[in-house]
Amino acid sequence: MDRASNQRGVLTTGTTTVGIVTKEGVVLATDRRVTAGYYIAHRKGKKIWKIDNHVAATMSGAVADVQMILNELTHLAMDYKINHQTPIPIRTLANYASVIMFYSRPMIYIAHMIIGGVDGEEGPVLYAVDWYGSFTREDRFMSTGSGSPTAFGVLEDGYRDDITLNDAVKLAIRAVKAAMLHDPGSGEGVDVITITKESGYSEVQV
């Protein structure tokens, strides 16, 4: 996750984030390295944002842009729960993030997120939202950031439709670690969380 683009105007988004869907819930995993171009700005950056107990998001892109959007989503989730006495649908959050980024044009927000969790309408689900305002539902897995090509290879090889939550955690860790070996923008360890209907948001010790 970068703090800025380089002087030639080429966007560099150094990070690896992963999301996996299982029948039991979802898994989100990221590396910890925060970069500004080729400079390592922080070695213990948190790139998983808890929006509510049933939903969280990964962070990729420019730090300030992603934090602003996720703050908005967190406030929306709180307001929705107060007014409707039920957790906000995850699709609603993804759609709202899409609207924020789409209508920022031509000065786009440099943000790419995986929004994942479990709700009563869709069960375990992931949504990928990019800086153009596009959002798509992902039924299996997703990865973003400069390490994503390597992570996708590991995910494609290891994912199966009947994967358990525990095996998905192991696969997510393996995908991020593989990316860290090949991508200079990713490193410093792995953070992992799970979200299930029974337990909600839980951090996994790696």
C-alpha positions as CSV (number, residue, x, y, z in Angstrom):
1,M,0.0,0.0,0.0
2,D,1.6,3.2,-1.1
3,R,1.4,6.7,0.2
4,A,2.0,8.3,-3.2
5,S,2.7,7.7,-6.8
6,N,6.1,8.3,-8.3
7,Q,7.4,11.5,-10.0
8,R,6.6,10.2,-13.5
9,G,3.0,9.9,-12.6
10,V,3.0,6.1,-12.7
11,L,0.9,4.7,-9.9
12,T,2.7,2.1,-7.7
13,T,0.5,0.1,-5.3
14,G,2.9,-2.0,-3.3
15,T,0.9,-4.5,-1.2
16,T,-0.8,-7.9,-1.3
17,T,-4.3,-8.5,-0.1
18,V,-6.3,-11.7,-0.4
19,G,-10.0,-12.7,0.2
20,I,-11.4,-16.2,0.2
21,V,-15.0,-17.4,0.5
22,T,-16.0,-20.6,2.2
23,K,-19.3,-22.1,3.2
24,E,-18.5,-21.2,6.8
25,G,-17.4,-17.6,6.3
26,V,-14.7,-15.5,4.7
27,V,-11.0,-15.0,5.2
28,L,-9.1,-11.8,4.6
29,A,-5.3,-11.6,4.6
30,T,-2.7,-8.9,3.9
31,D,1.0,-8.2,4.2
32,R,2.2,-5.5,6.6
33,R,4.6,-3.4,4.5
34,V,3.7,0.2,3.8
35,T,5.6,1.7,0.9
36,A,6.1,5.1,-0.8
37,G,7.6,4.2,-4.1
38,Y,10.7,2.1,-3.3
39,Y,10.8,3.5,0.3
40,I,9.5,1.4,3.1
41,A,7.5,3.8,5.2
42,H,6.2,1.4,7.8
43,R,6.8,-2.3,8.7
44,K,3.7,-3.0,10.7
45,G,0.9,-1.4,8.7
46,K,-2.6,-2.6,9.3
47,K,-4.4,-3.2,6.0
48,I,-7.6,-4.9,7.3
49,W,-10.3,-2.5,8.4
50,K,-13.1,-3.7,10.6
51,I,-16.3,-2.0,9.4
52,D,-18.7,-3.9,11.7
53,N,-18.7,-7.3,13.4
54,H,-20.0,-9.0,10.2
55,V,-17.9,-7.2,7.6
56,A,-14.4,-5.9,7.0
57,A,-12.3,-4.6,4.1
58,T,-8.7,-4.9,2.9
59,M,-6.8,-1.7,2.0
60,S,-4.8,-1.2,-1.2
61,G,-3.8,2.1,-2.8
62,A,-3.1,5.5,-1.4
63,V,-3.4,5.4,2.4
64,A,-5.4,8.6,2.9
65,D,-7.9,7.8,0.1
66,V,-8.6,4.3,1.3
67,Q,-9.0,5.5,5.0
68,M,-11.4,8.2,4.0
69,I,-13.6,5.8,2.1
70,L,-13.6,3.2,4.8
71,N,-14.4,5.8,7.4
72,E,-17.5,6.7,5.4
73,L,-18.4,3.0,5.1
74,T,-18.0,2.5,8.9
75,H,-20.3,5.5,9.6
76,L,-22.8,4.3,7.1
77,A,-22.9,0.8,8.8
78,M,-23.3,2.4,12.2
79,D,-26.1,4.6,11.0
80,Y,-27.9,1.7,9.2
81,K,-27.8,-0.5,12.3
82,I,-29.2,2.3,14.5
83,N,-32.0,3.1,12.1
84,H,-32.9,-0.5,10.9
85,Q,-31.9,-2.5,14.0
86,T,-30.0,-4.9,11.8
87,P,-26.5,-5.1,10.3
88,I,-26.1,-3.4,6.9
89,P,-26.1,-5.7,3.8
90,I,-22.6,-6.0,2.4
91,R,-23.8,-5.3,-1.1
92,T,-25.0,-1.9,0.1
93,L,-21.6,-1.1,1.4
94,A,-19.9,-2.1,-1.8
95,N,-22.4,-0.1,-3.8
96,Y,-21.9,3.0,-1.6
97,A,-18.1,2.7,-2.0
98,S,-18.6,2.4,-5.8
99,V,-20.7,5.6,-5.8
100,I,-18.1,7.6,-3.8
101,M,-15.3,6.6,-6.2
102,F,-17.3,6.9,-9.4
103,Y,-18.5,10.5,-8.7
104,S,-15.0,11.6,-7.7
105,R,-14.0,11.7,-11.4
106,P,-11.9,13.0,-13.0
107,M,-9.9,13.3,-9.7
108,I,-10.2,9.6,-8.8
109,Y,-9.5,8.1,-5.4
110,I,-6.6,5.7,-5.5
111,A,-8.3,2.9,-3.7
112,H,-8.8,-0.8,-4.3
113,M,-10.7,-2.8,-1.7
114,I,-11.9,-6.3,-1.0
115,I,-15.1,-6.0,1.1
116,G,-16.0,-9.3,2.7
117,G,-18.2,-10.7,5.4
118,V,-21.4,-12.6,6.2
119,D,-24.9,-11.2,6.1
120,G,-28.4,-12.6,6.1
121,E,-29.1,-11.9,2.5
122,E,-26.1,-13.4,0.8
123,G,-24.2,-15.4,3.4
124,P,-20.4,-15.4,3.0
125,V,-19.5,-13.0,0.2
126,L,-16.7,-10.9,-1.2
127,Y,-16.9,-7.7,-3.3
128,A,-14.0,-6.1,-5.1
129,V,-14.2,-2.3,-5.6
130,D,-11.6,-0.5,-7.7
131,W,-10.7,3.2,-8.2
132,Y,-13.0,3.6,-11.2
133,G,-16.0,2.8,-9.1
134,S,-16.5,-0.7,-10.6
135,F,-17.6,-3.4,-8.1
136,T,-18.0,-7.1,-8.6
137,R,-19.1,-10.0,-6.4
138,E,-16.5,-12.7,-6.0
139,D,-17.8,-16.2,-5.1
140,R,-14.4,-17.9,-4.7
141,F,-11.4,-15.6,-4.0
142,M,-9.8,-12.3,-4.9
143,S,-6.5,-10.5,-4.6
144,T,-5.3,-6.9,-5.1
145,G,-2.0,-5.0,-5.0
146,S,1.3,-5.5,-6.7
147,G,1.7,-9.0,-5.3
148,S,-1.6,-10.2,-6.6
149,P,-0.3,-12.0,-9.8
150,T,1.7,-14.3,-7.6
151,A,-1.1,-14.6,-5.0
152,F,-3.7,-15.5,-7.7
153,G,-1.5,-18.4,-8.9
154,V,-1.4,-19.9,-5.4
155,L,-5.2,-19.3,-4.9
156,E,-6.0,-20.9,-8.3
157,D,-3.9,-23.9,-7.4
158,G,-5.2,-24.4,-3.8
159,Y,-8.8,-23.3,-3.8
160,R,-11.6,-25.9,-4.0
161,D,-15.4,-25.4,-3.7
162,D,-15.6,-27.4,-0.4
163,I,-12.6,-25.7,1.2
164,T,-13.0,-25.4,5.0
165,L,-12.4,-22.1,6.9
166,N,-9.2,-23.5,8.5
167,D,-7.8,-24.6,5.1
168,A,-8.8,-21.2,3.6
169,V,-6.8,-19.5,6.4
170,K,-3.7,-21.6,5.5
171,L,-4.2,-20.9,1.8
172,A,-4.5,-17.2,2.3
173,I,-1.3,-17.1,4.4
174,R,0.5,-19.2,1.7
175,A,-0.7,-16.8,-1.0
176,V,0.5,-13.7,0.8
177,K,3.8,-15.3,1.7
178,A,4.4,-16.4,-1.8
179,A,3.8,-12.8,-3.0
180,M,6.2,-11.5,-0.4
181,L,9.0,-13.6,-2.0
182,H,8.5,-12.0,-5.4
183,D,7.1,-8.5,-4.8
184,P,9.3,-5.8,-3.3
185,G,6.2,-3.9,-2.3
186,S,5.0,-6.7,0.0
187,G,6.6,-8.0,3.2
188,E,7.0,-7.8,7.0
189,G,4.6,-10.6,7.8
190,V,0.9,-11.5,7.4
191,D,-2.3,-10.4,9.1
192,V,-5.4,-12.6,8.8
193,I,-9.0,-12.4,10.0
194,T,-12.0,-14.6,9.6
195,I,-15.7,-13.6,9.7
196,T,-18.4,-16.2,10.4
197,K,-22.1,-16.1,11.2
198,E,-21.4,-17.6,14.6
199,S,-18.3,-15.7,15.8
200,G,-18.3,-12.6,13.6
201,Y,-15.0,-10.8,13.2
202,S,-11.9,-12.7,14.6
203,E,-8.2,-12.1,14.3
204,V,-6.0,-15.1,13.6
205,Q,-2.6,-15.5,15.2
206,V,0.0,-16.2,12.5
